[in-house]
């Protein structure tokens, strides 16, 4: 089996995984609102719990994939998610659905680090920019599609589709990974056809000390980006309700930032000039903080859509930085991928946790969660400037 065919299969797995997990996790909050009356505070607590489990799951998943193999980790992750979601179709209690969500999160933790490692392994410094670009476009594109049409799917197919659709996709993923693994196993030793770029030695021109500093800054800013994302997604049912949007319209209007992020990935894919340039990372972070606050504070559909364009563009560069620098610095790609994803889990936990705490102690202040999370994002800005100052001196 050609190595290029294996990589293509991994990109297909990545896209399917993005659609399935985005549809389930982003619309779980709408499901919990409709089925059990969850408001902003309850959904934020739910999001925080998912983020906390994900943070540890991807850490373990990355280390496990590095030791046991990426295909083994993927199979375990897919099976756990399939079983958890299958149980979810039979439960009618809020507590049961929370447990299902946590188990699905655990399974997902064994999928993203090995996928990142598989597409990056064996690539030169120049090729890595192209591979990471394609990887980002694939997952962001399928994730944006899932968020865009997910509301309509949920309304047309019924609430059970929240579980059935991901299960069908995950079964297909499991079949594909078994086929790829069988093809590699049946290929005689030494017959794996490598592309020319796989055997060309290439020196990466960036100074290693500077590269490591940017890796630290990226690993700092990425969780703060996901603090904003997971807080935004968790309270989106409430935002949609205040604007009078149905679930279908919420999917159409509240997924704009996903497509903006996808556009940013396309631009950054073909333009490597942002590599190791602090001004781009700083500018993106500032845009993230401002647009996050505007989206949640200004009660206007036009402002909601426009601000998401800025929000998605900022997210694109921040996420791309974290993944690119993670793969560019160091050789243990599955483990580095796990660290990259663990920072996402940290952000997914911290943002909703802070927001829920603010709503608990200040229940009569509608914007208390926005102010609290906004202050947390400003702390991230201070950390970013501190690392850069230390690097400069």
C-alpha positions in Angstrom: 0.0 0.0 0.0 1.3 3.4 -0.9 2.2 5.8 1.9 0.2 8.5 0.1 -2.9 6.3 0.2 -2.5 5.9 3.9 -2.3 9.6 4.3 -5.4 10.1 2.2 -7.2 7.6 4.4 -6.1 9.5 7.5 -7.5 12.8 6.1 -10.8 11.1 5.4 -10.9 9.8 9.0 -10.1 13.3 10.2 -12.9 14.8 8.2 -15.5 12.2 9.3 -14.3 12.6 13.0 -14.7 16.3 12.8 -18.3 16.1 11.4 -19.4 13.5 13.9 -17.9 15.1 17.0 -18.9 18.7 16.1 -22.5 17.6 15.5 -22.8 15.8 18.8 -20.9 18.1 21.1 -22.2 21.4 19.7 -25.8 20.4 19.5 -25.8 18.5 22.8 -26.5 21.9 24.5 -29.6 22.4 22.4 -30.6 18.8 23.2 -30.2 19.3 26.9 -32.1 22.6 26.7 -35.1 21.0 24.9 -35.1 17.7 26.8 -34.2 18.8 30.4 -34.6 22.6 30.5 -30.8 23.3 30.8 -30.1 27.1 30.8 -26.8 28.9 30.3 -25.4 28.0 33.8 -26.2 24.3 33.5 -24.8 24.1 29.9 -21.6 25.9 31.0 -21.1 23.3 33.8 -21.7 20.6 31.2 -19.1 22.1 28.9 -16.6 22.5 31.8 -17.0 18.8 32.7 -16.4 17.8 29.1 -13.3 20.0 28.8 -11.8 18.6 32.1 -12.2 15.0 30.9 -10.9 15.9 27.4 -7.8 17.5 28.9 -6.7 14.3 30.6 -8.0 12.0 27.8 -6.0 13.5 25.0 -2.9 13.6 27.3 -3.2 9.9 27.9 -4.3 9.3 24.3 -1.2 11.0 22.8 1.1 9.1 25.1 -0.7 5.8 24.5 -0.5 6.3 20.7 3.2 7.1 20.9 3.8 3.7 22.7 1.1 1.4 21.3 0.7 2.8 17.8 -1.7 5.4 16.3 -4.0 2.8 14.7 -4.5 1.0 18.0 -5.4 4.2 19.7 -7.9 5.2 17.0 -9.7 1.8 17.2 -10.0 2.1 20.9 -11.4 5.7 20.6 -13.9 4.8 17.9 -15.2 1.8 19.9 -15.6 3.8 23.1 -17.6 6.5 21.3 -19.8 4.1 19.5 -20.7 2.2 22.6 -21.3 5.4 24.7 -23.5 7.0 22.0 -25.5 3.7 21.6 -26.2 3.8 25.3 -27.3 7.4 24.9 -30.1 6.5 22.5 -31.7 4.5 25.4 -31.5 6.9 28.2 -34.1 9.5 29.2 -32.4 11.1 32.2 -30.2 14.2 32.4 -27.7 12.4 34.6 -27.4 9.5 32.2 -26.8 11.8 29.3 -24.0 13.6 31.2 -22.3 10.3 31.7 -22.7 9.4 28.0 -21.2 12.8 27.1 -18.2 12.2 29.4 -17.6 8.7 28.1 -17.8 10.0 24.5 -15.3 12.7 25.4 -13.0 10.0 26.8 -13.1 8.1 23.5 -12.6 11.2 21.4 -9.3 11.8 23.4 -7.8 8.7 21.7 -8.5 10.0 18.2 -7.2 13.5 17.6 -3.5 13.1 18.8 -2.9 10.0 16.6 -4.6 11.6 13.6 -2.4 14.6 13.9 0.7 12.4 14.2 -0.2 10.2 11.2 -0.6 13.1 8.8 2.6 14.8 10.0 4.9 11.8 10.3 7.8 11.7 7.9 7.3 15.2 6.5 10.0 17.7 5.9 9.9 21.3 7.3 8.5 22.7 4.0 6.1 19.9 3.4 4.8 20.1 7.0 3.4 23.6 6.3 1.3 22.2 3.5 0.3 19.1 5.4 -0.8 21.0 8.5 -2.7 23.4 6.2 -4.6 20.6 4.5 -5.3 19.0 7.9 -6.7 22.2 9.3 -8.9 22.9 6.2 -10.3 19.3 6.3 -11.3 19.3 10.0 -12.5 22.9 10.0 -14.5 22.5 6.8 -16.3 19.4 7.9 -16.8 20.9 11.4 -18.3 24.1 10.0 -20.6 22.0 7.8 -21.8 20.0 10.8 -22.5 23.2 12.8 -24.2 24.8 9.8 -26.6 22.0 8.9 -26.8 20.4 12.4 -29.7 22.4 13.6 -31.8 21.6 10.5 -30.8 17.9 10.9 -31.8 17.9 14.5 -35.2 19.4 13.7 -35.9 17.3 10.6 -34.6 13.9 11.9 -35.5 14.3 15.5 -33.5 14.5 18.7 -32.3 10.9 18.5 -30.3 11.8 15.4 -27.9 13.5 17.8 -26.7 10.0 18.6 -27.6 7.9 15.5 -25.8 10.1 12.9 -22.4 10.1 14.8 -22.7 6.4 15.4 -23.1 5.7 11.7 -20.1 7.9 10.9 -18.0 6.3 13.6 -18.8 2.8 12.4 -17.6 3.8 8.9 -14.4 5.2 10.4 -13.8 2.0 12.3 -14.2 0.0 9.0 -11.8 2.4 7.2 -9.1 2.1 9.9 -9.3 -1.7 9.8 -9.0 -1.6 6.0 -5.9 0.7 6.2 -4.3 -1.4 8.9 -4.9 -4.6 6.9 -3.4 -3.1 3.7 -0.3 -2.0 5.6 0.1 -5.4 7.3 -0.2 -7.3 3.9 2.4 -5.0 2.2 5.7 -6.8 2.1 8.5 -5.2 4.1 10.3 -2.5 2.1 7.5 -2.2 -0.4 5.8 0.7 1.2 6.2 3.3 -1.6 7.6 6.5 -0.1 7.2 9.8 -1.8 10.4 11.6 -2.8 10.0 14.2 -0.1 10.1 11.5 2.5 13.7 10.6 1.8 15.2 14.0 1.2 17.1 15.4 4.2 16.2 19.0 4.8 17.4 21.4 7.5 14.8 23.6 9.2 16.2 27.1 9.1 14.4 28.5 12.2 16.5 28.9 15.4 15.5 26.2 17.8 15.4 28.5 20.9 13.1 30.9 19.1 11.0 28.0 17.9 10.5 26.7 21.4 9.5 30.1 22.7 6.8 30.3 20.0 5.7 26.8 20.9 5.3 28.0 24.5 3.3 31.1 23.4 1.1 28.9 21.1 0.5 26.4 23.9 -0.5 29.4 26.1 -2.8 31.2 23.7 -4.6 28.1 22.3 -6.3 27.1 25.6 -7.5 30.7 26.0 -8.9 30.6 22.5 -10.9 27.5 23.5 -11.9 29.2 26.7 -13.7 31.7 24.3 -15.0 29.0 21.9 -16.5 26.6 24.5 -18.0 29.4 26.5 -19.6 30.8 23.3 -20.9 27.4 22.1 -22.3 26.5 25.6 -24.4 29.7 25.8 -25.4 29.8 22.1 -28.8 28.3 22.8 -29.4 31.3 25.1 -28.1 33.8 22.6 -30.4 32.2 19.9 -33.3 32.4 22.3 -32.8 36.1 23.0 -32.6 36.8 19.2 -35.7 34.6 18.5 -33.8 32.1 16.4 -35.0 28.5 15.8 -32.6 25.7 16.1 -32.2 25.6 12.3 -31.6 29.4 12.1 -29.2 29.2 15.1 -27.1 26.7 13.1 -27.1 29.0 10.1 -26.3 32.2 11.9 -24.1 31.0 14.8 -21.8 28.9 12.7 -20.3 32.0 10.8 -17.2 31.9 12.9 -16.5 28.3 11.9 -16.4 29.3 8.2 -14.3 32.4 9.0 -11.8 30.1 10.8 -11.9 27.9 7.7 -11.1 30.9 5.5 -8.2 31.8 7.8 -6.8 28.3 7.5 -6.9 28.5 3.7 -5.0 31.8 3.8 -2.4 30.6 6.3 -2.0 27.4 4.4 -0.7 29.2 1.3 1.1 32.0 3.1 3.8 30.9 5.5 4.9 34.5 6.3 3.2 34.4 9.7 5.6 31.7 10.9 7.5 32.8 14.0 6.2 36.4 13.9 5.0 37.7 17.2 2.9 40.6 15.7 0.5 38.1 14.0 0.0 36.1 17.2 -0.5 39.2 19.3 -2.9 40.8 16.9 -5.0 37.7 16.6 -5.3 37.4 20.4 -6.4 41.0 20.8 -9.0 40.5 18.0 -10.2 37.3 19.8 -10.8 39.1 23.1 -12.7 42.0 21.6 -14.9 40.0 19.2 -15.8 37.5 22.0 -17.2 40.2 24.2 -19.1 41.9 21.3 -20.7 38.7 20.2 -22.2 38.0 23.7 -23.0 41.6 24.8 -24.4 43.3 21.7 -28.0 42.1 21.1 -28.1 42.4 17.3 -28.1 39.7 14.7 -26.0 41.8 12.3 -23.4 42.4 14.9 -23.4 38.8 15.9 -22.7 37.7 12.3 -20.1 40.4 11.7 -18.2 39.9 14.9 -18.0 36.2 14.2 -15.9 36.9 11.1 -13.3 38.6 13.3 -13.6 35.9 15.9 -13.1 33.0 13.4 -10.2 34.7 11.7 -8.4 35.2 15.0 -9.1 31.6 16.1 -7.6 30.3 12.8 -4.1 31.8 13.4 -4.0 30.9 17.1 -5.0 27.2 16.5 -2.7 26.9 13.4 0.2 28.3 15.4 -0.3 25.7 18.2 -0.6 22.7 15.9 2.2 23.8 13.5 4.7 24.6 16.2 3.8 21.4 18.0 4.6 19.3 14.9 7.6 21.5 13.9 9.4 21.3 17.2 10.3 17.8 18.4 10.0 14.2 17.1 7.4 12.6 19.3 4.5 13.8 17.2 1.7 11.8 18.8 2.8 13.0 22.3 3.1 16.6 21.2 -0.3 16.3 19.5 -1.6 15.1 22.9 -0.2 18.2 24.6 -1.6 20.4 21.9 -5.0 18.9 22.4 -4.7 18.9 26.2 -4.3 22.7 26.1 -7.6 22.7 24.2 -9.2 20.7 26.9 -7.8 23.0 29.5 -9.5 25.9 27.7 -12.7 24.0 27.2 -12.8 23.5 31.0 -11.6 26.8 32.3 -13.9 29.1 30.3 -17.2 27.5 31.0 -16.2 26.9 34.6 -15.4 30.6 35.2 -18.6 31.5 33.3 -20.8 29.2 35.4 -19.2 30.4 38.6 -19.9 34.0 37.7 -23.6 33.2 36.9 -23.9 31.2 40.2 -22.7 34.1 42.4 -24.1 36.9 40.2 -27.3 35.3 38.9 -29.1 38.7 38.2 -26.3 40.1 36.1 -26.8 38.9 32.6 -23.3 39.7 31.5 -21.4 38.4 34.6 -20.1 35.4 32.7 -18.9 37.5 29.8 -17.1 39.9 32.2 -15.5 37.0 34.1 -14.4 35.1 31.0 -13.2 38.3 29.4 -11.0 39.0 32.5 -9.6 35.5 32.1 -8.7 36.2 28.5 -6.9 39.3 29.5 -4.8 37.2 31.9 -3.8 35.2 28.9 -2.7 38.4 27.1 -0.4 39.2 30.1 1.1 35.7 29.9 1.7 36.1 26.2 3.5 39.4 26.6 5.5 38.0 29.5 6.8 35.1 27.4 7.7 37.4 24.5 9.5 39.8 26.8 11.5 37.0 28.3 12.4 35.8 24.8 13.5 39.2 23.7 15.7 39.7 26.8 
